[in-house]
Amino acid sequence: MTENAEIIAIGSDHAGFVMKEYLTKILAGWGVKVKDFGAFSEESIDYPDPIHPLANSIEKGEYTRGIIICGSGNGAAMVANKYPHVRAALCWEEEIAKLARQHNDANIISIPARFISNIRAAELVRVFLYTEFEGGRHERRVNKIPAPIQS
């Protein structure tokens, strides 16, 4: 791991900008440092623009966990999950965030900014960051997630 392993990568499109800023302040209050990949305003941007660099940084091991936010959470998750070692989980309930970590070893949480409150988002992030992967039978399954190379 790199020296940035304890820093959380965070990124959003314009729809998630306000929530990203809120979460960044909450994380700072928890003593968690972040690397902000944008958006840097509410001006419209395409969600792949900040999500590709963030997911690539997770893929390369520069950061171990990430938070991505867009209107529905779907587009951001779809982009992030193009990277073989990224497991982005779309979460809107605490139990989903918990299971994404425990059973799927998710390393990115994708949050639907247009469908949950900032307070709910902070609760999800707390669960995501402080829940450990259970391993065991789940590790075998997680190892099967990357698409096999077809000849």
Secondary structure, DSSP 8 states (H G I E B T S, - for coil): --TTTTSEEEEE-GGGHHHHHHHHHHHHHTT--EEE----SSS---THHHHHHHHHHHHTTS-S-EEEEESSSHHHHHHHTTSTT--EEE-SSHHHHHHHHHTT--SEEEEETTTS-HHHHHHHHHHHHH-----THHHHHHTT-S-----
